[in-house]
Amino acid sequence: MELVKEHNGFEFFQAYRDDVDHIIGGKENTYWYIIMKKRKILEAYIGIFCDGVWKDRYEKGTKKTMKEMPAGSTIQRAAEHAYLFQNEAWVKNRNPRLIQDGHPHFHYVYGFGDKALDVSEQYGVTIAYSDIKDPSVGFHLRDLHTGSSVDLP
């Protein structure tokens, strides 16, 4: 939420194997967590924060079947996925290893052994937990947008 306010919109695509993307973003008072496979939306969790109250909904499939969700469930889901493991002991005192992909200026991997943590240094955002023994299992930052390049879902 702080990044959304600071940059007038913030969204990142977290890539998994099997061409699955998890998209976490926000603009104005709307926040979302979306799961895509092969560029098609499978699930979308959308929360609107207005006057101190959350109104959340869940959309599924191409027909956009909707149902109301518990207040605050969208931002909680985004937080769980965005910041997983960042406070674990193995993350402390870490050394970055730059990953040369679409974002070489801020995409780093921290960790040791069979654990790694992708972090956007420029924005201080933890991207994902990953198994570095098997690159096909790894998660990585596929794309990141800020400001006017962020569209409401």
N, C-alpha and C positions, 0 to 999 in steps of 0.2 A: 504494500500500500504506500509506503514511503517512496519507493522508486517511481510508482505511478504518478504521485503528486509532484515529485521533484523533476521528472522528465516529461510531464504532460502526456503520459501514456508509456507503458512498458510491456513488452511481450517477448517471450522466448520459446523456441521450439526445441524440445529435448528429444533427440533421436534414439531409438532403440533398434535392436535387430528386427528382422522381418518387416522392415519398412513401416514401423509404427512410430508415430510422433505423439508426444504429450505436449500440449501448448498451454502455457500459463501466462495470463496477461491481465491488463486492466487499463481503463481509460475513463476519465471523469469519475463517476460514482459506480461504474459497472466493472465487475471482475469476473474472470472465467477460467475454467480448467477444461480443456478439450482433448479427447483422444481421437486420433485419426489413424487410419490404416490405408496405405496406398492412395493418399491424398483425398480420402473420403471420410467425413466425420462419422464416427461410430457413436460417441457419447459427448454431450456438452453439459457442463454444470455452470450456470450463470447466476451470479449474485449481484443485487443492486443494494447499495448502502445509502439510505436517505433518511435524514433527520434522526440519526443514531439507531436506525432499525434496518435489519437485513431482510430482503425478500429474495428467496432463492428458488430456482427451478432447474429441472433436469430434462434434457431433450435427448431422444434416442432415435438413431436411424435417419434415413433420407426423408421419411415422412414427418420427422420432427414430432414424434409422440412426446407430449409434455406432461410433467407432473410437478406439483409443488414439493419443495424440500424443506427440511428444518432450517430455521433462521441461522445464518452464519456458516452453513455446511460447505459452501463453495470456497470461501476464503480459508477455511480449516483444511480442506482437501488440498488446495494450492500450497499452503504452508507446509503440510506434511511431505509433499512431493518435492518442493523447492529446497527445503532445508534439511532433508534427511541426513542424519549422521554428523552434522557440522559441529556438534558439541562433544562428540566422542573423543576419548583420550588419544586415540591414534591419529586424529586430525591435528592435534596441537604440535608445535615445533616441526612443521612439515617443510619440505623443500619443493618448490615448484618445478615442473617439467613442462615446457611450452609445447603445445600441440599445434602443429601447422595445419590448420583447416581454414574454413571460411572466416575465422576471426583470430588471426595470429597475434593481434595486439592485446587480447585480454583472456584468451582461453588457455587455462593451465590445468595440469593434473597434479594433485597432491596425494601422498600416501606412500605405503611401503608394503612389501609382501604381496598378498593377494587382494589388497584393498587399495582403491584409488578414489579420489574425489575431484570432480571437475568443478572449477570455480571461475567465474568471470571476475577477474581482478579489478577491472575498470569500475564495475558496479557493486562488487562485494557480494555477489549472488552465488550460492552453492547450487550447482546444476544437478548432480546425481552421484549415486554410489555405483561403482563399476568393478568388475572382476578383470584385473589386468593380465591374468594368466590366459584368458580366452578373449581376444579382441572382438570376436563376433558377439559376445555377450555385453560388451561395453556400451555405455551410454555416452553421448556427447552432445554438445551444443550445436544444433544444426543451423539455427538462425536466431537473430535478436533484432527487435525493432524498438525504437523509442519515438516519442513525440508524434508528429503528424503522420508518420508511416504506420502507426497502429490504428487498425480499423475495429470498430465495435462489432461483435459477432451478430 
